[in-house]
Amino acid sequence: VCNAMKHAFPDDRPGTIRVSLVRDVDAYRLEVRDNGIGVQPGAGAGSGTKLIERLAASLGGAAELRANDGPGSTLVVGFRRL
């Protein structure tokens, strides 16, 4: 959520961030979706994204940042049930 607030809405641009957590039989999927400026081409992973990836890995999962079909991006973190 902090990454979306920091990067998706520059110059006080208005927008929406939606957070969802879905439980499956043996895993969870956390999604943070925004309607901001989206993933910028050529932008490398910053310290916040690296931290999220490490946290997901420590939970036996993985993180993926995706461009939305419309405006914005979605961070998906999948991890196994604890």
Biopython code that builds the backbone (N, CA, C, O; Angstrom):
import numpy as np
from Bio.PDB.StructureBuilder import StructureBuilder

atoms = [
    (1, "VAL", "N", (0.832, -1.184, 0.000)),
    (1, "VAL", "CA", (0.000, 0.000, 0.000)),
    (1, "VAL", "C", (0.880, 1.252, 0.000)),
    (1, "VAL", "O", (0.612, 2.212, -0.723)),
    (2, "CYS", "N", (1.935, 1.228, 0.821)),
    (2, "CYS", "CA", (2.835, 2.393, 0.867)),
    (2, "CYS", "C", (3.483, 2.642, -0.483)),
    (2, "CYS", "O", (3.603, 3.792, -0.907)),
    (3, "ASN", "N", (3.907, 1.572, -1.172)),
    (3, "ASN", "CA", (4.503, 1.736, -2.494)),
    (3, "ASN", "C", (3.504, 2.340, -3.478)),
    (3, "ASN", "O", (3.863, 3.212, -4.271)),
    (4, "ALA", "N", (2.260, 1.883, -3.430)),
    (4, "ALA", "CA", (1.238, 2.434, -4.322)),
    (4, "ALA", "C", (1.014, 3.910, -4.013)),
    (4, "ALA", "O", (0.909, 4.727, -4.927)),
    (5, "MET", "N", (0.943, 4.250, -2.737)),
    (5, "MET", "CA", (0.736, 5.655, -2.362)),
    (5, "MET", "C", (1.901, 6.522, -2.826)),
    (5, "MET", "O", (1.709, 7.655, -3.266)),
    (6, "LYS", "N", (3.105, 5.979, -2.722)),
    (6, "LYS", "CA", (4.299, 6.752, -3.063)),
    (6, "LYS", "C", (4.500, 6.909, -4.570)),
    (6, "LYS", "O", (4.896, 7.978, -5.035)),
    (7, "HIS", "N", (4.228, 5.839, -5.340)),
    (7, "HIS", "CA", (4.614, 5.838, -6.753)),
    (7, "HIS", "C", (3.452, 5.971, -7.744)),
    (7, "HIS", "O", (3.656, 6.458, -8.855)),
    (8, "ALA", "N", (2.264, 5.558, -7.375)),
    (8, "ALA", "CA", (1.159, 5.516, -8.344)),
    (8, "ALA", "C", (0.505, 6.873, -8.580)),
    (8, "ALA", "O", (-0.095, 7.098, -9.631)),
    (9, "PHE", "N", (0.617, 7.774, -7.615)),
    (9, "PHE", "CA", (-0.120, 9.027, -7.693)),
    (9, "PHE", "C", (0.797, 10.233, -7.473)),
    (9, "PHE", "O", (0.698, 10.908, -6.448)),
    (10, "PRO", "N", (1.691, 10.506, -8.431)),
    (10, "PRO", "CA", (2.588, 11.658, -8.271)),
    (10, "PRO", "C", (1.820, 12.983, -8.358)),
    (10, "PRO", "O", (0.717, 13.048, -8.902)),
    (11, "ASP", "N", (2.418, 14.004, -7.823)),
    (11, "ASP", "CA", (1.861, 15.360, -7.901)),
    (11, "ASP", "C", (0.442, 15.451, -7.341)),
    (11, "ASP", "O", (-0.404, 16.164, -7.881)),
    (12, "ASP", "N", (0.192, 14.725, -6.257)),
    (12, "ASP", "CA", (-1.120, 14.741, -5.585)),
    (12, "ASP", "C", (-2.276, 14.317, -6.483)),
    (12, "ASP", "O", (-3.414, 14.743, -6.279)),
    (13, "ARG", "N", (-1.988, 13.485, -7.469)),
    (13, "ARG", "CA", (-3.029, 12.962, -8.353)),
    (13, "ARG", "C", (-4.014, 12.118, -7.531)),
    (13, "ARG", "O", (-3.575, 11.316, -6.707)),
    (14, "PRO", "N", (-5.316, 12.271, -7.728)),
    (14, "PRO", "CA", (-6.280, 11.447, -6.988)),
    (14, "PRO", "C", (-6.294, 10.024, -7.532)),
    (14, "PRO", "O", (-5.900, 9.783, -8.673)),
    (15, "GLY", "N", (-6.739, 9.109, -6.730)),
    (15, "GLY", "CA", (-6.831, 7.728, -7.183)),
    (15, "GLY", "C", (-7.347, 6.809, -6.106)),
    (15, "GLY", "O", (-7.680, 7.231, -4.998)),
    (16, "THR", "N", (-7.405, 5.536, -6.462)),
    (16, "THR", "CA", (-7.950, 4.509, -5.580)),
    (16, "THR", "C", (-6.962, 3.363, -5.451)),
    (16, "THR", "O", (-6.328, 2.957, -6.425)),
    (17, "ILE", "N", (-6.839, 2.844, -4.231)),
    (17, "ILE", "CA", (-6.046, 1.644, -3.960)),
    (17, "ILE", "C", (-6.997, 0.631, -3.342)),
    (17, "ILE", "O", (-7.690, 0.932, -2.370)),
    (18, "ARG", "N", (-7.028, -0.576, -3.910)),
    (18, "ARG", "CA", (-7.876, -1.643, -3.386)),
    (18, "ARG", "C", (-6.983, -2.783, -2.901)),
    (18, "ARG", "O", (-6.047, -3.189, -3.588)),
    (19, "VAL", "N", (-7.285, -3.285, -1.720)),
    (19, "VAL", "CA", (-6.518, -4.382, -1.141)),
    (19, "VAL", "C", (-7.460, -5.559, -0.935)),
    (19, "VAL", "O", (-8.551, -5.401, -0.388)),
    (20, "SER", "N", (-7.034, -6.742, -1.374)),
    (20, "SER", "CA", (-7.846, -7.937, -1.147)),
    (20, "SER", "C", (-6.940, -9.094, -0.743)),
    (20, "SER", "O", (-5.785, -9.182, -1.160)),
    (21, "LEU", "N", (-7.497, -9.973, 0.077)),
    (21, "LEU", "CA", (-6.812, -11.180, 0.497)),
    (21, "LEU", "C", (-7.766, -12.334, 0.267)),
    (21, "LEU", "O", (-8.863, -12.366, 0.824)),
    (22, "VAL", "N", (-7.341, -13.291, -0.564)),
    (22, "VAL", "CA", (-8.171, -14.436, -0.906)),
    (22, "VAL", "C", (-7.500, -15.693, -0.356)),
    (22, "VAL", "O", (-6.310, -15.922, -0.574)),
    (23, "ARG", "N", (-8.280, -16.503, 0.358)),
    (23, "ARG", "CA", (-7.759, -17.761, 0.889)),
    (23, "ARG", "C", (-8.237, -18.906, 0.017)),
    (23, "ARG", "O", (-9.433, -19.054, -0.232)),
    (24, "ASP", "N", (-7.307, -19.701, -0.439)),
    (24, "ASP", "CA", (-7.609, -20.907, -1.206)),
    (24, "ASP", "C", (-7.427, -22.090, -0.261)),
    (24, "ASP", "O", (-7.216, -21.900, 0.937)),
    (25, "VAL", "N", (-7.507, -23.289, -0.780)),
    (25, "VAL", "CA", (-7.374, -24.487, 0.045)),
    (25, "VAL", "C", (-6.039, -24.514, 0.786)),
    (25, "VAL", "O", (-6.003, -24.794, 1.984)),
    (26, "ASP", "N", (-4.945, -24.226, 0.087)),
    (26, "ASP", "CA", (-3.631, -24.330, 0.724)),
    (26, "ASP", "C", (-2.761, -23.089, 0.527)),
    (26, "ASP", "O", (-1.552, -23.140, 0.753)),
    (27, "ALA", "N", (-3.362, -21.983, 0.111)),
    (27, "ALA", "CA", (-2.560, -20.786, -0.145)),
    (27, "ALA", "C", (-3.405, -19.522, 0.032)),
    (27, "ALA", "O", (-4.631, -19.574, 0.133)),
    (28, "TYR", "N", (-2.709, -18.394, 0.064)),
    (28, "TYR", "CA", (-3.331, -17.077, 0.112)),
    (28, "TYR", "C", (-2.847, -16.263, -1.086)),
    (28, "TYR", "O", (-1.758, -16.492, -1.611)),
    (29, "ARG", "N", (-3.664, -15.323, -1.501)),
    (29, "ARG", "CA", (-3.268, -14.378, -2.543)),
    (29, "ARG", "C", (-3.656, -12.977, -2.069)),
    (29, "ARG", "O", (-4.833, -12.665, -1.890)),
    (30, "LEU", "N", (-2.638, -12.148, -1.874)),
    (30, "LEU", "CA", (-2.826, -10.760, -1.473)),
    (30, "LEU", "C", (-2.652, -9.900, -2.714)),
    (30, "LEU", "O", (-1.656, -10.029, -3.426)),
    (31, "GLU", "N", (-3.618, -9.019, -2.978)),
    (31, "GLU", "CA", (-3.525, -8.123, -4.128)),
    (31, "GLU", "C", (-3.669, -6.678, -3.674)),
    (31, "GLU", "O", (-4.568, -6.338, -2.905)),
    (32, "VAL", "N", (-2.770, -5.839, -4.162)),
    (32, "VAL", "CA", (-2.848, -4.392, -3.950)),
    (32, "VAL", "C", (-2.945, -3.781, -5.352)),
    (32, "VAL", "O", (-1.987, -3.811, -6.124)),
    (33, "ARG", "N", (-4.113, -3.233, -5.659)),
    (33, "ARG", "CA", (-4.412, -2.734, -7.011)),
    (33, "ARG", "C", (-4.668, -1.230, -6.952)),
    (33, "ARG", "O", (-5.385, -0.746, -6.076)),
    (34, "ASP", "N", (-4.078, -0.503, -7.889)),
    (34, "ASP", "CA", (-4.312, 0.940, -7.937)),
    (34, "ASP", "C", (-4.693, 1.359, -9.348)),
    (34, "ASP", "O", (-4.513, 0.598, -10.299)),
    (35, "ASN", "N", (-5.219, 2.567, -9.480)),
    (35, "ASN", "CA", (-5.545, 3.110, -10.802)),
    (35, "ASN", "C", (-4.661, 4.315, -11.101)),
    (35, "ASN", "O", (-5.099, 5.293, -11.707)),
    (36, "GLY", "N", (-3.413, 4.223, -10.666)),
    (36, "GLY", "CA", (-2.452, 5.303, -10.844)),
    (36, "GLY", "C", (-1.781, 5.284, -12.202)),
    (36, "GLY", "O", (-2.377, 4.871, -13.197)),
    (37, "ILE", "N", (-0.528, 5.738, -12.236)),
    (37, "ILE", "CA", (0.190, 5.904, -13.502)),
    (37, "ILE", "C", (0.713, 4.593, -14.082)),
    (37, "ILE", "O", (1.163, 4.566, -15.227)),
    (38, "GLY", "N", (0.660, 3.520, -13.320)),
    (38, "GLY", "CA", (1.062, 2.213, -13.827)),
    (38, "GLY", "C", (2.558, 1.985, -13.740)),
    (38, "GLY", "O", (3.321, 2.849, -13.307)),
    (39, "VAL", "N", (2.947, 0.807, -14.161)),
    (39, "VAL", "CA", (4.354, 0.404, -14.145)),
    (39, "VAL", "C", (5.078, 1.173, -15.242)),
    (39, "VAL", "O", (4.677, 1.138, -16.405)),
    (40, "GLN", "N", (6.129, 1.855, -14.869)),
    (40, "GLN", "CA", (6.877, 2.654, -15.831)),
    (40, "GLN", "C", (7.903, 1.794, -16.559)),
    (40, "GLN", "O", (8.661, 1.074, -15.909)),
    (41, "PRO", "N", (7.951, 1.848, -17.893)),
    (41, "PRO", "CA", (8.911, 1.056, -18.665)),
    (41, "PRO", "C", (10.344, 1.360, -18.229)),
    (41, "PRO", "O", (10.721, 2.518, -18.054)),
    (42, "GLY", "N", (11.125, 0.309, -18.060)),
    (42, "GLY", "CA", (12.526, 0.467, -17.708)),
    (42, "GLY", "C", (12.779, 0.738, -16.242)),
    (42, "GLY", "O", (13.933, 0.844, -15.827)),
    (43, "ALA", "N", (11.728, 0.854, -15.449)),
    (43, "ALA", "CA", (11.919, 1.101, -14.018)),
    (43, "ALA", "C", (12.326, -0.203, -13.339)),
    (43, "ALA", "O", (11.629, -1.213, -13.445)),
    (44, "GLY", "N", (13.434, -0.174, -12.656)),
    (44, "GLY", "CA", (13.884, -1.357, -11.927)),
    (44, "GLY", "C", (13.161, -1.473, -10.602)),
    (44, "GLY", "O", (12.446, -0.563, -10.182)),
    (45, "ALA", "N", (13.358, -2.597, -9.955)),
    (45, "ALA", "CA", (12.742, -2.827, -8.652)),
    (45, "ALA", "C", (13.427, -1.962, -7.608)),
    (45, "ALA", "O", (14.650, -1.997, -7.471)),
    (46, "GLY", "N", (12.647, -1.190, -6.876)),
    (46, "GLY", "CA", (13.193, -0.352, -5.818)),
    (46, "GLY", "C", (13.292, -1.113, -4.512)),
    (46, "GLY", "O", (13.005, -2.310, -4.464)),
    (47, "SER", "N", (13.688, -0.443, -3.473)),
    (47, "SER", "CA", (13.886, -1.112, -2.185)),
    (47, "SER", "C", (12.574, -1.640, -1.615)),
    (47, "SER", "O", (12.569, -2.694, -0.979)),
    (48, "GLY", "N", (11.458, -0.936, -1.828)),
    (48, "GLY", "CA", (10.165, -1.415, -1.347)),
    (48, "GLY", "C", (9.746, -2.704, -2.033)),
    (48, "GLY", "O", (9.271, -3.633, -1.380)),
    (49, "THR", "N", (9.921, -2.765, -3.350)),
    (49, "THR", "CA", (9.576, -3.971, -4.104)),
    (49, "THR", "C", (10.466, -5.139, -3.700)),
    (49, "THR", "O", (9.987, -6.264, -3.556)),
    (50, "LYS", "N", (11.750, -4.881, -3.516)),
    (50, "LYS", "CA", (12.673, -5.939, -3.084)),
    (50, "LYS", "C", (12.292, -6.465, -1.708)),
    (50, "LYS", "O", (12.366, -7.668, -1.461)),
    (51, "LEU", "N", (11.888, -5.579, -0.818)),
    (51, "LEU", "CA", (11.457, -5.982, 0.514)),
    (51, "LEU", "C", (10.220, -6.880, 0.438)),
    (51, "LEU", "O", (10.140, -7.892, 1.134)),
    (52, "ILE", "N", (9.257, -6.505, -0.410)),
    (52, "ILE", "CA", (8.045, -7.304, -0.597)),
    (52, "ILE", "C", (8.398, -8.682, -1.155)),
    (52, "ILE", "O", (7.849, -9.690, -0.710)),
    (53, "GLU", "N", (9.304, -8.731, -2.118)),
    (53, "GLU", "CA", (9.720, -10.014, -2.703)),
    (53, "GLU", "C", (10.368, -10.901, -1.650)),
    (53, "GLU", "O", (10.106, -12.103, -1.614)),
    (54, "ARG", "N", (11.207, -10.333, -0.794)),
    (54, "ARG", "CA", (11.863, -11.115, 0.267)),
    (54, "ARG", "C", (10.854, -11.616, 1.292)),
    (54, "ARG", "O", (10.945, -12.755, 1.751)),
    (55, "LEU", "N", (9.902, -10.777, 1.650)),
    (55, "LEU", "CA", (8.870, -11.184, 2.594)),
    (55, "LEU", "C", (8.049, -12.335, 2.017)),
    (55, "LEU", "O", (7.777, -13.318, 2.707)),
    (56, "ALA", "N", (7.657, -12.211, 0.752)),
    (56, "ALA", "CA", (6.891, -13.284, 0.110)),
    (56, "ALA", "C", (7.697, -14.580, 0.092)),
    (56, "ALA", "O", (7.155, -15.650, 0.371)),
    (57, "ALA", "N", (8.979, -14.494, -0.232)),
    (57, "ALA", "CA", (9.832, -15.680, -0.262)),
    (57, "ALA", "C", (9.946, -16.310, 1.127)),
    (57, "ALA", "O", (9.977, -17.535, 1.248)),
    (58, "SER", "N", (10.007, -15.490, 2.170)),
    (58, "SER", "CA", (10.105, -16.030, 3.527)),
    (58, "SER", "C", (8.828, -16.764, 3.935)),
    (58, "SER", "O", (8.852, -17.594, 4.844)),
    (59, "LEU", "N", (7.708, -16.459, 3.261)),
    (59, "LEU", "CA", (6.441, -17.141, 3.508)),
    (59, "LEU", "C", (6.220, -18.301, 2.532)),
    (59, "LEU", "O", (5.142, -18.893, 2.492)),
    (60, "GLY", "N", (7.254, -18.618, 1.746)),
    (60, "GLY", "CA", (7.140, -19.703, 0.777)),
    (60, "GLY", "C", (6.390, -19.311, -0.476)),
    (60, "GLY", "O", (5.816, -20.167, -1.150)),
    (61, "GLY", "N", (6.386, -18.039, -0.797)),
    (61, "GLY", "CA", (5.630, -17.574, -1.952)),
    (61, "GLY", "C", (6.444, -16.693, -2.867)),
    (61, "GLY", "O", (7.675, -16.735, -2.868)),
    (62, "ALA", "N", (5.738, -15.889, -3.651)),
    (62, "ALA", "CA", (6.379, -14.998, -4.617)),
    (62, "ALA", "C", (5.508, -13.766, -4.819)),
    (62, "ALA", "O", (4.305, -13.786, -4.560)),
    (63, "ALA", "N", (6.138, -12.697, -5.285)),
    (63, "ALA", "CA", (5.439, -11.447, -5.575)),
    (63, "ALA", "C", (5.616, -11.111, -7.044)),
    (63, "ALA", "O", (6.666, -11.367, -7.633)),
    (64, "GLU", "N", (4.573, -10.534, -7.625)),
    (64, "GLU", "CA", (4.627, -10.133, -9.035)),
    (64, "GLU", "C", (3.904, -8.802, -9.200)),
    (64, "GLU", "O", (2.780, -8.631, -8.730)),
    (65, "LEU", "N", (4.560, -7.866, -9.871)),
    (65, "LEU", "CA", (3.955, -6.582, -10.182)),
    (65, "LEU", "C", (3.476, -6.627, -11.624)),
    (65, "LEU", "O", (4.258, -6.890, -12.538)),
    (66, "ARG", "N", (2.181, -6.369, -11.824)),
    (66, "ARG", "CA", (1.572, -6.456, -13.157)),
    (66, "ARG", "C", (0.960, -5.123, -13.560)),
    (66, "ARG", "O", (0.453, -4.377, -12.721)),
    (67, "ALA", "N", (1.014, -4.836, -14.848)),
    (67, "ALA", "CA", (0.284, -3.685, -15.390)),
    (67, "ALA", "C", (-1.179, -4.090, -15.526)),
    (67, "ALA", "O", (-1.475, -5.211, -15.939)),
    (68, "ASN", "N", (-2.090, -3.195, -15.187)),
    (68, "ASN", "CA", (-3.521, -3.454, -15.351)),
    (68, "ASN", "C", (-3.910, -3.288, -16.812)),
    (68, "ASN", "O", (-3.179, -2.673, -17.588)),
    (69, "ASP", "N", (-5.060, -3.836, -17.185)),
    (69, "ASP", "CA", (-5.593, -3.621, -18.533)),
    (69, "ASP", "C", (-5.928, -2.149, -18.732)),
    (69, "ASP", "O", (-5.729, -1.607, -19.819)),
    (70, "GLY", "N", (-6.430, -1.505, -17.695)),
    (70, "GLY", "CA", (-6.716, -0.072, -17.723)),
    (70, "GLY", "C", (-5.582, 0.649, -17.016)),
    (70, "GLY", "O", (-4.442, 0.183, -17.029)),
    (71, "PRO", "N", (-5.885, 1.767, -16.407)),
    (71, "PRO", "CA", (-4.827, 2.501, -15.711)),
    (71, "PRO", "C", (-4.368, 1.753, -14.460)),
    (71, "PRO", "O", (-5.136, 1.009, -13.850)),
    (72, "GLY", "N", (-3.115, 1.960, -14.093)),
    (72, "GLY", "CA", (-2.607, 1.448, -12.834)),
    (72, "GLY", "C", (-1.878, 0.128, -12.924)),
    (72, "GLY", "O", (-1.558, -0.368, -14.004)),
    (73, "SER", "N", (-1.628, -0.421, -11.754)),
    (73, "SER", "CA", (-0.909, -1.682, -11.648)),
    (73, "SER", "C", (-1.435, -2.473, -10.458)),
    (73, "SER", "O", (-2.155, -1.949, -9.608)),
    (74, "THR", "N", (-1.057, -3.749, -10.419)),
    (74, "THR", "CA", (-1.467, -4.635, -9.338)),
    (74, "THR", "C", (-0.262, -5.417, -8.864)),
    (74, "THR", "O", (0.462, -6.010, -9.664)),
    (75, "LEU", "N", (-0.052, -5.416, -7.559)),
    (75, "LEU", "CA", (0.962, -6.247, -6.944)),
    (75, "LEU", "C", (0.244, -7.472, -6.400)),
    (75, "LEU", "O", (-0.690, -7.351, -5.608)),
    (76, "VAL", "N", (0.686, -8.656, -6.829)),
    (76, "VAL", "CA", (0.100, -9.910, -6.376)),
    (76, "VAL", "C", (1.154, -10.657, -5.575)),
    (76, "VAL", "O", (2.256, -10.911, -6.060)),
    (77, "VAL", "N", (0.802, -11.006, -4.335)),
    (77, "VAL", "CA", (1.692, -11.777, -3.486)),
    (77, "VAL", "C", (0.964, -13.078, -3.136)),
    (77, "VAL", "O", (-0.063, -13.071, -2.458)),
    (78, "GLY", "N", (1.514, -14.178, -3.609)),
    (78, "GLY", "CA", (0.956, -15.482, -3.302)),
    (78, "GLY", "C", (1.848, -16.180, -2.294)),
    (78, "GLY", "O", (3.072, -16.135, -2.411)),
    (79, "PHE", "N", (1.242, -16.830, -1.295)),
    (79, "PHE", "CA", (2.042, -17.571, -0.314)),
    (79, "PHE", "C", (1.207, -18.701, 0.276)),
    (79, "PHE", "O", (-0.023, -18.654, 0.268)),
    (80, "ARG", "N", (1.893, -19.705, 0.780)),
    (80, "ARG", "CA", (1.198, -20.880, 1.304)),
    (80, "ARG", "C", (0.567, -20.573, 2.666)),
    (80, "ARG", "O", (0.975, -19.650, 3.370)),
    (81, "ARG", "N", (-0.422, -21.363, 3.002)),
    (81, "ARG", "CA", (-1.062, -21.209, 4.303)),
    (81, "ARG", "C", (-0.083, -21.585, 5.389)),
    (81, "ARG", "O", (0.677, -22.542, 5.245)),
    (82, "LEU", "N", (-0.097, -20.849, 6.457)),
    (82, "LEU", "CA", (0.821, -21.101, 7.570)),
    (82, "LEU", "C", (0.232, -22.081, 8.554)),
    (82, "LEU", "O", (0.869, -22.410, 9.555)),
]
sb = StructureBuilder()
sb.init_structure("model")
sb.init_model(0)
sb.init_chain("A")
sb.init_seg("    ")
for serial, (resi, resn, name, xyz) in enumerate(atoms, 1):
    if name == "N":
        sb.init_residue(resn, " ", resi, " ")
    sb.init_atom(name, np.array(xyz, "f"), 0.0, 1.0, " ", f" {name:<3s}", serial, name[0])
structure = sb.get_structure()
